[in-house]
Every structure is written in C-alpha cells, then in structure tokens.
Amino acid sequence: MGKTELFHEAIANDKGRVRRDGPSNEQKAYPTVLGDKGPLVYYTDPDCTGRRTKDTFAVAWPEVENEIWFKADLGKYDPAKYEGLLKNLAKHLNDKQASLYVKDVFMGSDPDFAVPYRFVGEYAVHAAFVDNMFPKDLVGVKDVDARRWTMLNVPSYVCEPERDGSRSEVAIIIDVRNKLCIVAGRADYCGVNKKTIFTVGNYLLPKEGRLSMHCSANVGEKGDGAILFGLSGTGKTTLSADASRKLIGDDETIWSDNGLCNLEGGCYAKLINLDKDAEPVIAEALSKAGCIIENVPPLPGKKIEECHPDELDLNDGSLAENTRLSYPLEVVPNTMPNGRGPHPQTIVLLTADAYGVLPPVSILTPEDVMYHFVSGFTARVAGTEVGVTEPQPTFSACFGGPFMSHKPNVYAELLAKKMKEHKARCILLNTGWSGGPYGVGKRMSIKLTRALLNAALNGELDNVPTEKLEILNLTIPTACPGIPDATVLNPRNTWADKAAYDATATKLRDSFRKNFESKGFAAFGIEARI
C-alpha cells in the first residue's frame, strides 16, 4: 500500500486504547483539516508514550548468551517461554482473523551492507511510520531473502507473565537466531519500530567491522564529514542542522569502510515546546502529506479534524512530554544524496552539563575519547519532585546504552580504530550551564557553541594553546578563533565562588568514577581518565 492508502486505513482500522480508563477499541488515528493532503495524527496507548525499556529483551539462545550485553533495558528472555509466546501470538492472530500491514524496507542506505527489514503489523500507522523512516527500493543489495529481518507487531495481544514469560502485559523481543523481532502488547509508540531494529543493527554491523552509532552526521562545503553524539537535550539535532552543511541523518549512522551512511530514511523529531522559527524544517514538515504527528492534542473545544497542523499547540504536554513528528528525508532541504557521506574528520561528543562545571569545549586524546564515549554523560536539570533541588547526572554508554547490544568496548574500540585510520579529531562540547549550576548560572549561548563547533570543524582547535582543567582532567584551549573573551573557556573563571566551583567539580568527578566502577568498564579494557 502507498502512503495515501495507509493514511485512510489507519483512520478506519487502527483501534486500541487512547485513554487510561478507556476501552481497547477506540479510534487511534485522525486527519487534520487538510485530509490526506496533510499529516496523520496518531495517539498511542497512554502507558506507552515512549520506549518501554524494562519490557525489552533478547532471546537468550545459547549461541548468543555470552555475546549480547544483557542489562536492565535489554533483559534475557527464556527460549522455551519465547517459543510458547510465538505459538500464542499466531493463534491470537488466526482466531481474530487479523488484517496485517506489510512494508519491505532496509536498515542502512549503503547497498553493500544494508539489512532487509520487513515490517508486519496490525496498525497501518506503524506501516506508514516504517515507510517514512527507512530507505526503500535500494538497488544492489545481495541475498535479500536470506538476510531479511522481520518485525511482527501485535498491539492487540495481552501478554500474561506466567504463561508467556514476560515481565508485564507487554514484551518487545529480539530473536537473533530466527532474525525476528516481536512486539506483543500495547507498546504502540511508533518509535519502537525503529529503535528495536536499531538495536538489531547494533548487533549485526559491528560483527562485520562496521560501527553503528547513535549520532547525527553532516558534511561541509569542503567535503568534510562530522558526527555528533549526544543524549536528548544536548543539541544533537539542532547543531547538525546547519545551513552550510548537508545532513546525512539526525539519529542513527553507520561508519563503514565506505564512509558514513544513514541507517534511516527519515527523522523522528520531538515536538514539545518546538520553536518554529528556530526549527523551520520541522515546522514546515508538520503540514506535509505522509507525515505522522504523535500525541499532540487538538485545540480546546475543537476536534482534531477541524484543526490545521499550524494551529496545534505544541506546548501541550498533557498527553505526553514525548510528542513526536515522523517525516521522510525528502522533505528536508540540504541533505546528502542517498544518505551517504565521507569518513568524518571531526567527532563531537555533546553534553549539557547542568552542574555548570564542564568547559564549553575540551580537546580529547584517543584515550579520553574511549572513556567519555563509554560514559555517555549529560546532566538533567533539577526536576519537579519534592526534594530534588540539584542537577541529576545521566550516563548512557556510547550515548545510546539501551540500544547497544554488544558490550560497550566493542563500539569504543571500533571508534578508536576508525579515528586513528582516518586521522579524525574529537572534542567534548558542552551546551549546558556556565557561571554556576542550573538556577544560578546561565545556559551557554548558541552563538558560543556554534563558534566553538565551527572552530573544531575547520581544524582551528588543532594547534591552539591549551591548559589542563585539573579536577576533571580535561585539556581546554586558552584561545579560540571567533571567541573574543577567552576567559569563558575555563569554567572556573565564570564562577564568582571558586571554592564552590571546586566542590561541584569534585562532586561531578566522583559521579564519573562511580559510574565507571559500577559498569565495570575497566574489565572491558577502558582506561579510567577522571
């Protein structure tokens, strides 16, 4: 089916729960006033407005049990229980005479190694999402049938832990032996259809010497590639969207012997509190045919069918903070042809330090890179919970821990190897706070961050004078082109109370050390750097 057919199928047939106390047969997809000339608006189950990490598993077949990095967000699934679940799923679909939607796409835009991916599911909106988000019709891909992975997505099934071996009424399961992914239950957030298969790619591609990465990538006017790693809120998407550089992709990228390539064929952008002036590409995509708006409510007193996409209140997080827009790369100006580009010259590790103690930019050695890559640090601002009055450190290995199916040293060693082969530089770029922690200091200006990023991309930080930031063991420049006031480059200079800076920096250092020890990174061959 084409996108227009899927649009109407989703409105007519996608049924499920959209209210916590509601029935399981409510309409889930709606048109706007633009009809099929505009986006599809979709509402997930209220218990699944994001990834269900605790319900994500891989089957613990004997041949992979010691290879896969099992952890809190990728648990072991008992093979016997899994085989029983497969039979129960088949019976469920046959008993209800389910209609299933099928889409054949690929993981990766390079035909040398693109993985065939077949989506089979109950919801037309999920098929439309997969159509948006992955490359299609690649020429030259070998052994398609033998290498194909299949996802079976069955939101109408209700798992029973005792019978099915699940943790809850939902199970998201990767089966390496049979090249199969199962989504059983109300895990109907669209992102599950890409992040699950991304986890598969993170298993398959490194075994072939190809580095799969949770990062954005772009290419400059001189043909210089760059990749930007970063957790949510660090600026990965914003900083990679540069009018002077062509976008390869904004979320999932492969670094192979051929250079960089996008794992995807679309973008899945956050909408909450979107600044349409700062993000014009996303703002324009809101009204495009074939795009999917997820969990944005209609205007008060109006039905969604009466609303124009431009009228939607993107600040309304009443249904979910994680509101989203899926759109294909075709609607994005200034992209690289076929989602491919050269080997990167610059690697950027992004963080948003709400403690206010990390420097705006640090120049990393290869050993530093491996340490900070496996740490995957950012610091969230203080939350609204009673008693939470200071920033909260967040560590996610390789800047995408839940999706990393191998142990983190596998990716870190590949990154170090490829950086050495291609003489790539690396910086740690902090988009967080300066002059004090969140609530006291100020957020780094986008102007300063852009100037530092551009200096790194242009090679202007390669030979600048530097000094050591002792507590955090970071090398920082003492001067930088485009930065008239170099005192801002040392975060300690921006704090009125130097002793308070030292105490806060020490606290952050100890958080790094605790994370390093608790994750057992030393046993993986990673050198402690802080």
VEXRO-26294 format. One record per residue (C-alpha): residue number from 0; x, y, z. Coordinates in nm, 2 decimals, decimal comma, always signed. Layout:
<sites>
SITE resi      u      v      w
SITE  NUM      X      Y      Z
...
</sites>
This chain:
<sites>
SITE resi      u      v      w
SITE    0  +0,00  +0,00  +0,00
SITE    1  +0,10  +0,36  -0,07
SITE    2  +0,10  +0,63  +0,19
SITE    3  -0,24  +0,77  +0,10
SITE    4  -0,40  +0,42  +0,13
SITE    5  -0,22  +0,37  +0,47
SITE    6  -0,35  +0,71  +0,58
SITE    7  -0,71  +0,61  +0,53
SITE    8  -0,66  +0,25  +0,66
SITE    9  -0,51  +0,39  +0,98
SITE   10  -0,81  +0,62  +1,04
SITE   11  -1,06  +0,34  +0,96
SITE   12  -0,90  +0,04  +1,12
SITE   13  -0,63  +0,13  +1,38
SITE   14  -0,82  +0,06  +1,71
SITE   15  -0,69  +0,05  +2,07
SITE   16  -0,67  +0,23  +2,40
SITE   17  -0,61  +0,60  +2,40
SITE   18  -0,73  +0,68  +2,75
SITE   19  -0,61  +0,50  +3,06
SITE   20  -0,96  +0,43  +3,17
SITE   21  -1,09  +0,38  +2,82
SITE   22  -1,18  +0,08  +2,61
SITE   23  -0,95  -0,11  +2,38
SITE   24  -1,13  -0,03  +2,06
SITE   25  -1,12  +0,35  +2,02
SITE   26  -1,00  +0,52  +1,71
SITE   27  -0,63  +0,60  +1,72
SITE   28  -0,56  +0,79  +1,40
SITE   29  -0,72  +1,11  +1,27
SITE   30  -0,68  +1,35  +0,98
SITE   31  -0,64  +1,73  +1,02
SITE   32  -0,85  +1,97  +0,82
SITE   33  -0,61  +1,91  +0,53
SITE   34  -0,73  +1,55  +0,49
SITE   35  -0,49  +1,32  +0,32
SITE   36  -0,30  +1,62  +0,18
SITE   37  -0,17  +1,67  +0,53
SITE   38  -0,03  +1,47  +0,82
SITE   39  -0,18  +1,18  +1,01
SITE   40  -0,24  +1,25  +1,38
SITE   41  -0,19  +0,94  +1,60
SITE   42  -0,25  +0,87  +1,97
SITE   43  -0,06  +0,59  +2,15
SITE   44  -0,17  +0,39  +2,45
SITE   45  -0,12  +0,63  +2,75
SITE   46  +0,11  +0,37  +2,91
SITE   47  +0,34  +0,37  +2,60
SITE   48  +0,43  +0,73  +2,50
SITE   49  +0,79  +0,63  +2,48
SITE   50  +1,01  +0,32  +2,48
SITE   51  +0,93  +0,05  +2,73
SITE   52  +1,29  -0,02  +2,82
SITE   53  +1,21  -0,26  +3,11
SITE   54  +1,00  -0,47  +2,87
SITE   55  +1,27  -0,50  +2,60
SITE   56  +1,45  -0,84  +2,57
SITE   57  +1,67  -1,06  +2,36
SITE   58  +1,61  -1,43  +2,35
SITE   59  +1,89  -1,60  +2,55
SITE   60  +1,98  -1,86  +2,29
SITE   61  +2,30  -2,05  +2,39
SITE   62  +2,50  -1,92  +2,09
SITE   63  +2,44  -1,55  +2,19
SITE   64  +2,40  -1,56  +2,56
SITE   65  +2,76  -1,46  +2,63
SITE   66  +2,78  -1,22  +2,34
SITE   67  +2,48  -0,99  +2,39
SITE   68  +2,52  -0,72  +2,65
SITE   69  +2,22  -0,81  +2,87
SITE   70  +2,13  -0,53  +3,12
SITE   71  +1,83  -0,35  +3,28
SITE   72  +1,70  -0,22  +2,94
SITE   73  +1,78  -0,54  +2,74
SITE   74  +1,69  -0,83  +2,95
SITE   75  +1,72  -1,21  +2,89
SITE   76  +1,41  -1,39  +2,76
SITE   77  +1,38  -1,76  +2,83
SITE   78  +1,39  -1,95  +2,50
SITE   79  +1,12  -2,20  +2,60
SITE   80  +0,88  -1,93  +2,71
SITE   81  +0,96  -1,74  +2,39
SITE   82  +0,87  -2,03  +2,17
SITE   83  +0,54  -2,07  +2,36
SITE   84  +0,47  -1,70  +2,31
SITE   85  +0,52  -1,73  +1,93
SITE   86  +0,26  -2,01  +1,92
SITE   87  +0,02  -1,80  +2,13
SITE   88  +0,07  -1,50  +1,90
SITE   89  +0,00  -1,70  +1,59
SITE   90  -0,32  -1,84  +1,75
SITE   91  -0,43  -1,50  +1,86
SITE   92  -0,39  -1,35  +1,51
SITE   93  -0,57  -1,65  +1,35
SITE   94  -0,85  -1,65  +1,59
SITE   95  -0,93  -1,28  +1,53
SITE   96  -0,87  -1,32  +1,16
SITE   97  -0,64  -1,01  +1,18
SITE   98  -0,56  -0,79  +0,89
SITE   99  -0,18  -0,72  +0,88
SITE  100  +0,00  -0,44  +0,70
SITE  101  +0,34  -0,52  +0,54
SITE  102  +0,63  -0,29  +0,44
SITE  103  +0,96  -0,40  +0,30
SITE  104  +1,24  -0,15  +0,37
SITE  105  +1,61  -0,16  +0,46
SITE  106  +1,83  -0,07  +0,76
SITE  107  +2,10  +0,14  +0,60
SITE  108  +2,13  +0,33  +0,28
SITE  109  +2,45  +0,16  +0,16
SITE  110  +2,36  -0,15  -0,06
SITE  111  +2,70  -0,31  +0,03
SITE  112  +2,56  -0,40  +0,38
SITE  113  +2,20  -0,27  +0,41
SITE  114  +1,99  -0,52  +0,61
SITE  115  +1,65  -0,61  +0,46
SITE  116  +1,37  -0,53  +0,71
SITE  117  +1,01  -0,65  +0,67
SITE  118  +0,75  -0,49  +0,90
SITE  119  +0,43  -0,69  +0,96
SITE  120  +0,18  -0,54  +1,20
SITE  121  -0,18  -0,47  +1,29
SITE  122  -0,16  -0,09  +1,26
SITE  123  -0,15  +0,09  +0,93
SITE  124  +0,01  +0,39  +1,11
SITE  125  +0,31  +0,17  +1,20
SITE  126  +0,35  +0,07  +0,84
SITE  127  +0,33  +0,43  +0,73
SITE  128  +0,59  +0,52  +1,00
SITE  129  +0,83  +0,25  +0,88
SITE  130  +0,78  +0,38  +0,52
SITE  131  +0,88  +0,72  +0,64
SITE  132  +1,18  +0,62  +0,85
SITE  133  +1,37  +0,37  +0,64
SITE  134  +1,53  +0,35  +0,29
SITE  135  +1,33  +0,17  +0,03
SITE  136  +1,40  +0,02  -0,31
SITE  137  +1,78  +0,00  -0,28
SITE  138  +1,95  -0,14  -0,58
SITE  139  +2,24  -0,38  -0,55
SITE  140  +2,15  -0,54  -0,21
SITE  141  +2,26  -0,90  -0,21
SITE  142  +2,09  -1,21  -0,06
SITE  143  +1,78  -1,01  +0,04
SITE  144  +1,56  -1,31  +0,13
SITE  145  +1,84  -1,49  +0,33
SITE  146  +1,94  -1,18  +0,52
SITE  147  +1,59  -1,03  +0,59
SITE  148  +1,48  -0,95  +0,94
SITE  149  +1,11  -0,94  +1,02
SITE  150  +0,92  -0,75  +1,28
SITE  151  +0,58  -0,88  +1,40
SITE  152  +0,40  -0,60  +1,58
SITE  153  +0,07  -0,72  +1,75
SITE  154  -0,07  -0,44  +1,99
SITE  155  -0,39  -0,63  +2,04
SITE  156  -0,22  -0,92  +2,22
SITE  157  -0,21  -0,91  +2,60
SITE  158  +0,09  -1,09  +2,75
SITE  159  +0,05  -1,30  +3,07
SITE  160  +0,38  -1,32  +3,26
SITE  161  +0,32  -1,66  +3,40
SITE  162  +0,22  -1,81  +3,06
SITE  163  +0,44  -1,60  +2,83
SITE  164  +0,75  -1,54  +3,04
SITE  165  +0,71  -1,16  +3,01
SITE  166  +0,76  -0,90  +3,28
SITE  167  +0,42  -0,74  +3,22
SITE  168  +0,14  -0,74  +2,96
SITE  169  +0,39  -0,62  +2,70
SITE  170  +0,71  -0,78  +2,56
SITE  171  +0,95  -0,64  +2,29
SITE  172  +1,18  -0,93  +2,20
SITE  173  +1,48  -0,96  +1,96
SITE  174  +1,54  -1,32  +1,83
SITE  175  +1,88  -1,33  +1,67
SITE  176  +1,86  -1,70  +1,58
SITE  177  +1,55  -1,65  +1,36
SITE  178  +1,61  -1,29  +1,25
SITE  179  +1,28  -1,19  +1,42
SITE  180  +1,16  -0,90  +1,64
SITE  181  +0,83  -0,94  +1,83
SITE  182  +0,62  -0,65  +1,97
SITE  183  +0,35  -0,82  +2,17
SITE  184  +0,10  -0,59  +2,36
SITE  185  +0,04  -0,22  +2,39
SITE  186  +0,38  -0,10  +2,30
SITE  187  +0,23  +0,11  +2,02
SITE  188  +0,46  +0,41  +2,04
SITE  189  +0,59  +0,45  +1,68
SITE  190  +0,95  +0,47  +1,79
SITE  191  +0,95  +0,10  +1,89
SITE  192  +0,95  +0,01  +1,52
SITE  193  +1,28  +0,19  +1,47
SITE  194  +1,47  +0,16  +1,80
SITE  195  +1,42  -0,22  +1,81
SITE  196  +1,56  -0,27  +1,47
SITE  197  +1,84  -0,02  +1,55
SITE  198  +1,93  -0,25  +1,84
SITE  199  +1,95  -0,53  +1,58
SITE  200  +2,18  -0,32  +1,36
SITE  201  +2,40  -0,26  +1,66
SITE  202  +2,44  -0,63  +1,70
SITE  203  +2,49  -0,72  +1,33
SITE  204  +2,71  -0,44  +1,20
SITE  205  +3,00  -0,43  +1,45
SITE  206  +3,05  -0,81  +1,39
SITE  207  +3,13  -0,70  +1,03
SITE  208  +3,37  -0,42  +1,14
SITE  209  +3,11  -0,15  +1,08
SITE  210  +3,05  +0,10  +1,36
SITE  211  +2,68  +0,16  +1,43
SITE  212  +2,63  +0,49  +1,62
SITE  213  +2,35  +0,68  +1,79
SITE  214  +2,45  +1,01  +1,64
SITE  215  +2,38  +1,27  +1,38
SITE  216  +2,61  +1,33  +1,08
SITE  217  +2,67  +1,60  +0,82
SITE  218  +2,91  +1,72  +0,55
SITE  219  +3,07  +2,06  +0,50
SITE  220  +3,12  +2,25  +0,18
SITE  221  +3,48  +2,12  +0,15
SITE  222  +3,35  +1,76  +0,17
SITE  223  +3,45  +1,72  +0,54
SITE  224  +3,23  +1,48  +0,74
SITE  225  +3,14  +1,52  +1,10
SITE  226  +2,94  +1,31  +1,35
SITE  227  +2,77  +1,44  +1,67
SITE  228  +2,69  +1,21  +1,96
SITE  229  +2,46  +1,33  +2,23
SITE  230  +2,17  +1,23  +2,46
SITE  231  +1,83  +1,40  +2,45
SITE  232  +1,85  +1,78  +2,52
SITE  233  +2,22  +1,82  +2,43
SITE  234  +2,16  +1,98  +2,09
SITE  235  +2,24  +1,69  +1,86
SITE  236  +1,96  +1,76  +1,61
SITE  237  +1,98  +2,14  +1,63
SITE  238  +2,36  +2,16  +1,58
SITE  239  +2,37  +1,91  +1,30
SITE  240  +2,10  +2,12  +1,11
SITE  241  +2,34  +2,37  +0,97
SITE  242  +2,26  +2,57  +0,65
SITE  243  +2,63  +2,55  +0,54
SITE  244  +2,64  +2,17  +0,58
SITE  245  +2,45  +1,89  +0,42
SITE  246  +2,27  +1,64  +0,65
SITE  247  +2,33  +1,27  +0,63
SITE  248  +2,10  +1,19  +0,92
SITE  249  +2,00  +1,31  +1,26
SITE  250  +1,99  +1,00  +1,48
SITE  251  +2,14  +0,67  +1,36
SITE  252  +2,45  +0,65  +1,15
SITE  253  +2,69  +0,38  +1,02
SITE  254  +3,07  +0,43  +0,98
SITE  255  +3,20  +0,17  +0,74
SITE  256  +3,50  +0,13  +0,51
SITE  257  +3,29  +0,33  +0,26
SITE  258  +3,25  +0,63  +0,49
SITE  259  +2,93  +0,74  +0,67
SITE  260  +2,57  +0,63  +0,58
SITE  261  +2,23  +0,69  +0,74
SITE  262  +2,07  +0,39  +0,89
SITE  263  +1,73  +0,56  +0,83
SITE  264  +1,55  +0,74  +0,56
SITE  265  +1,36  +0,99  +0,78
SITE  266  +1,35  +1,19  +1,10
SITE  267  +1,16  +1,14  +1,42
SITE  268  +1,17  +1,49  +1,58
SITE  269  +1,05  +1,59  +1,93
SITE  270  +0,76  +1,85  +1,91
SITE  271  +0,72  +1,95  +2,27
SITE  272  +0,78  +2,33  +2,30
SITE  273  +0,90  +2,35  +1,94
SITE  274  +1,03  +2,69  +1,84
SITE  275  +0,91  +2,71  +1,48
SITE  276  +1,15  +3,00  +1,40
SITE  277  +1,45  +2,80  +1,53
SITE  278  +1,34  +2,48  +1,37
SITE  279  +1,18  +2,58  +1,03
SITE  280  +1,23  +2,24  +0,87
SITE  281  +1,03  +2,06  +1,14
SITE  282  +0,77  +2,34  +1,14
SITE  283  +0,72  +2,30  +0,76
SITE  284  +0,71  +1,92  +0,78
SITE  285  +0,41  +1,95  +1,02
SITE  286  +0,18  +2,01  +0,73
SITE  287  +0,33  +1,77  +0,48
SITE  288  +0,13  +1,47  +0,34
SITE  289  +0,25  +1,14  +0,47
SITE  290  +0,40  +1,28  +0,79
SITE  291  +0,28  +1,15  +1,13
SITE  292  +0,21  +1,37  +1,44
SITE  293  +0,22  +1,17  +1,76
SITE  294  +0,03  +1,25  +2,08
SITE  295  -0,04  +1,62  +2,02
SITE  296  -0,40  +1,70  +2,14
SITE  297  -0,64  +1,92  +1,94
SITE  298  -0,71  +2,28  +2,04
SITE  299  -0,95  +2,32  +2,33
SITE  300  -1,31  +2,29  +2,21
SITE  301  -1,21  +2,16  +1,86
SITE  302  -1,19  +1,82  +1,70
SITE  303  -0,86  +1,73  +1,55
SITE  304  -1,03  +1,70  +1,21
SITE  305  -1,11  +2,07  +1,24
SITE  306  -0,75  +2,18  +1,32
SITE  307  -0,49  +2,29  +1,07
SITE  308  -0,15  +2,15  +1,17
SITE  309  -0,01  +2,50  +1,21
SITE  310  -0,27  +2,56  +1,48
SITE  311  -0,17  +2,27  +1,70
SITE  312  -0,05  +2,36  +2,05
SITE  313  +0,30  +2,21  +2,05
SITE  314  +0,35  +2,33  +2,41
SITE  315  +0,07  +2,10  +2,53
SITE  316  +0,22  +1,80  +2,71
SITE  317  -0,10  +1,68  +2,87
SITE  318  -0,09  +1,35  +2,67
SITE  319  +0,28  +1,31  +2,67
SITE  320  +0,60  +1,51  +2,71
SITE  321  +0,75  +1,30  +2,43
SITE  322  +0,53  +1,43  +2,14
SITE  323  +0,68  +1,35  +1,80
SITE  324  +0,68  +1,41  +1,43
SITE  325  +0,78  +1,14  +1,18
SITE  326  +0,88  +1,27  +0,83
SITE  327  +1,09  +1,14  +0,54
SITE  328  +1,42  +1,30  +0,45
SITE  329  +1,27  +1,41  +0,12
SITE  330  +1,10  +1,70  +0,30
SITE  331  +1,44  +1,82  +0,44
SITE  332  +1,64  +2,06  +0,23
SITE  333  +2,02  +2,03  +0,20
SITE  334  +2,06  +1,66  +0,25
SITE  335  +2,33  +1,43  +0,12
SITE  336  +2,23  +1,22  -0,18
SITE  337  +2,13  +0,86  -0,08
SITE  338  +2,20  +0,94  +0,29
SITE  339  +2,57  +0,88  +0,24
SITE  340  +2,89  +1,08  +0,30
SITE  341  +3,27  +1,07  +0,35
SITE  342  +3,47  +0,95  +0,65
SITE  343  +3,44  +1,21  +0,93
SITE  344  +3,72  +1,44  +1,01
SITE  345  +3,56  +1,56  +1,33
SITE  346  +3,39  +1,37  +1,61
SITE  347  +3,18  +1,57  +1,86
SITE  348  +3,07  +1,43  +2,20
SITE  349  +2,79  +1,65  +2,32
SITE  350  +2,68  +1,70  +2,68
SITE  351  +2,46  +1,95  +2,86
SITE  352  +2,61  +1,99  +3,20
SITE  353  +2,36  +2,14  +3,44
SITE  354  +2,62  +2,14  +3,72
SITE  355  +2,79  +2,42  +3,53
SITE  356  +3,15  +2,28  +3,58
SITE  357  +3,24  +2,13  +3,24
SITE  358  +3,42  +2,36  +3,00
SITE  359  +3,25  +2,48  +2,68
SITE  360  +3,49  +2,27  +2,48
SITE  361  +3,76  +2,01  +2,56
SITE  362  +4,01  +1,86  +2,32
SITE  363  +4,02  +1,49  +2,37
SITE  364  +4,30  +1,23  +2,32
SITE  365  +4,22  +0,89  +2,18
SITE  366  +4,22  +0,75  +2,54
SITE  367  +3,99  +1,04  +2,65
SITE  368  +3,75  +0,96  +2,36
SITE  369  +3,71  +0,60  +2,47
SITE  370  +3,64  +0,70  +2,83
SITE  371  +3,39  +0,97  +2,76
SITE  372  +3,23  +0,77  +2,48
SITE  373  +3,15  +0,48  +2,71
SITE  374  +3,05  +0,72  +2,99
SITE  375  +2,79  +0,90  +2,77
SITE  376  +2,74  +1,18  +3,02
SITE  377  +2,49  +1,46  +3,04
SITE  378  +2,32  +1,62  +3,35
SITE  379  +1,95  +1,69  +3,36
SITE  380  +1,81  +2,00  +3,53
SITE  381  +1,65  +1,97  +3,87
SITE  382  +1,31  +1,80  +3,84
SITE  383  +0,98  +1,90  +3,99
SITE  384  +0,98  +1,62  +4,25
SITE  385  +0,98  +1,72  +4,62
SITE  386  +1,34  +1,72  +4,74
SITE  387  +1,51  +1,72  +4,40
SITE  388  +1,69  +2,06  +4,41
SITE  389  +2,01  +1,99  +4,21
SITE  390  +2,11  +1,85  +3,87
SITE  391  +2,09  +1,48  +3,81
SITE  392  +2,38  +1,30  +3,63
SITE  393  +2,28  +1,07  +3,35
SITE  394  +2,52  +0,82  +3,20
SITE  395  +2,43  +0,62  +2,88
SITE  396  +2,71  +0,41  +2,74
SITE  397  +2,81  +0,51  +2,38
SITE  398  +2,54  +0,78  +2,40
SITE  399  +2,27  +0,52  +2,34
SITE  400  +2,31  +0,25  +2,61
SITE  401  +1,97  +0,08  +2,58
SITE  402  +2,03  +0,01  +2,21
SITE  403  +2,38  -0,12  +2,24
SITE  404  +2,36  -0,50  +2,20
SITE  405  +2,73  -0,57  +2,24
SITE  406  +2,94  -0,46  +2,54
SITE  407  +3,05  -0,10  +2,51
SITE  408  +3,41  -0,18  +2,45
SITE  409  +3,31  -0,32  +2,11
SITE  410  +3,19  +0,02  +1,99
SITE  411  +3,46  +0,21  +2,17
SITE  412  +3,74  +0,00  +2,01
SITE  413  +3,59  +0,04  +1,67
SITE  414  +3,55  +0,42  +1,72
SITE  415  +3,92  +0,45  +1,83
SITE  416  +4,04  +0,23  +1,54
SITE  417  +3,85  +0,43  +1,28
SITE  418  +3,95  +0,76  +1,42
SITE  419  +4,31  +0,65  +1,40
SITE  420  +4,28  +0,52  +1,05
SITE  421  +4,12  +0,84  +0,92
SITE  422  +4,30  +1,09  +1,15
SITE  423  +3,98  +1,23  +1,30
SITE  424  +3,99  +1,48  +1,58
SITE  425  +3,75  +1,48  +1,87
SITE  426  +3,61  +1,74  +2,11
SITE  427  +3,37  +1,73  +2,41
SITE  428  +3,13  +2,01  +2,35
SITE  429  +2,92  +2,13  +2,65
SITE  430  +2,59  +2,30  +2,57
SITE  431  +2,49  +2,33  +2,94
SITE  432  +2,54  +2,59  +3,20
SITE  433  +2,82  +2,84  +3,29
SITE  434  +2,88  +3,06  +3,59
SITE  435  +2,71  +2,82  +3,82
SITE  436  +2,46  +2,53  +3,82
SITE  437  +2,11  +2,54  +3,67
SITE  438  +1,92  +2,80  +3,86
SITE  439  +2,23  +3,01  +3,93
SITE  440  +2,44  +3,02  +3,61
SITE  441  +2,32  +3,07  +3,25
SITE  442  +2,29  +2,83  +2,96
SITE  443  +2,57  +2,85  +2,71
SITE  444  +2,46  +3,07  +2,42
SITE  445  +2,40  +2,90  +2,09
SITE  446  +2,63  +3,17  +1,94
SITE  447  +2,92  +3,05  +2,16
SITE  448  +2,85  +2,68  +2,10
SITE  449  +2,83  +2,74  +1,72
SITE  450  +3,16  +2,93  +1,72
SITE  451  +3,34  +2,65  +1,91
SITE  452  +3,19  +2,38  +1,69
SITE  453  +3,28  +2,57  +1,37
SITE  454  +3,64  +2,62  +1,50
SITE  455  +3,67  +2,25  +1,56
SITE  456  +3,52  +2,16  +1,22
SITE  457  +3,76  +2,40  +1,05
SITE  458  +4,06  +2,25  +1,23
SITE  459  +4,12  +2,57  +1,42
SITE  460  +4,15  +2,39  +1,76
SITE  461  +4,41  +2,15  +1,63
SITE  462  +4,71  +2,37  +1,73
SITE  463  +4,58  +2,63  +1,98
SITE  464  +4,75  +2,68  +2,32
SITE  465  +4,59  +2,47  +2,59
SITE  466  +4,58  +2,42  +2,97
SITE  467  +4,47  +2,13  +3,20
SITE  468  +4,15  +2,15  +3,40
SITE  469  +4,29  +1,95  +3,68
SITE  470  +3,99  +1,82  +3,88
SITE  471  +3,82  +1,68  +3,57
SITE  472  +4,15  +1,60  +3,38
SITE  473  +4,04  +1,78  +3,07
SITE  474  +4,25  +1,97  +2,81
SITE  475  +4,10  +2,30  +2,72
SITE  476  +4,20  +2,58  +2,48
SITE  477  +4,32  +2,91  +2,62
SITE  478  +4,22  +3,09  +2,30
SITE  479  +3,99  +3,02  +2,01
SITE  480  +3,92  +3,20  +1,68
SITE  481  +3,58  +3,37  +1,70
SITE  482  +3,58  +3,39  +2,08
SITE  483  +3,69  +3,74  +2,18
SITE  484  +3,67  +3,67  +2,56
SITE  485  +3,88  +3,36  +2,61
SITE  486  +3,81  +3,36  +2,99
SITE  487  +3,49  +3,18  +2,92
SITE  488  +3,68  +2,88  +2,80
SITE  489  +3,78  +2,79  +3,16
SITE  490  +3,45  +2,73  +3,35
SITE  491  +3,62  +2,81  +3,69
SITE  492  +3,67  +3,17  +3,57
SITE  493  +3,29  +3,21  +3,53
SITE  494  +3,21  +3,12  +3,89
SITE  495  +3,21  +3,40  +4,14
SITE  496  +3,27  +3,15  +4,42
SITE  497  +3,58  +2,95  +4,32
SITE  498  +3,56  +2,71  +4,62
SITE  499  +3,20  +2,63  +4,52
SITE  500  +3,32  +2,55  +4,17
SITE  501  +3,59  +2,32  +4,30
SITE  502  +3,34  +2,14  +4,53
SITE  503  +3,09  +2,09  +4,25
SITE  504  +3,35  +1,98  +4,00
SITE  505  +3,48  +1,73  +4,26
SITE  506  +3,12  +1,60  +4,30
SITE  507  +3,08  +1,55  +3,93
SITE  508  +3,42  +1,38  +3,91
SITE  509  +3,31  +1,14  +4,18
SITE  510  +2,99  +1,06  +3,98
SITE  511  +3,20  +0,98  +3,67
SITE  512  +3,42  +0,75  +3,89
SITE  513  +3,12  +0,58  +4,05
SITE  514  +2,96  +0,51  +3,70
SITE  515  +3,29  +0,38  +3,56
SITE  516  +3,33  +0,14  +3,85
SITE  517  +2,96  +0,03  +3,87
SITE  518  +2,95  -0,05  +3,49
SITE  519  +3,28  -0,25  +3,52
SITE  520  +3,44  -0,06  +3,22
SITE  521  +3,79  -0,14  +3,34
SITE  522  +3,72  -0,51  +3,28
SITE  523  +3,64  -0,42  +2,92
SITE  524  +3,98  -0,26  +2,87
SITE  525  +3,87  +0,10  +2,90
SITE  526  +4,12  +0,33  +3,08
SITE  527  +4,00  +0,55  +3,36
SITE  528  +4,06  +0,91  +3,27
SITE  529  +3,90  +1,11  +3,55
</sites>
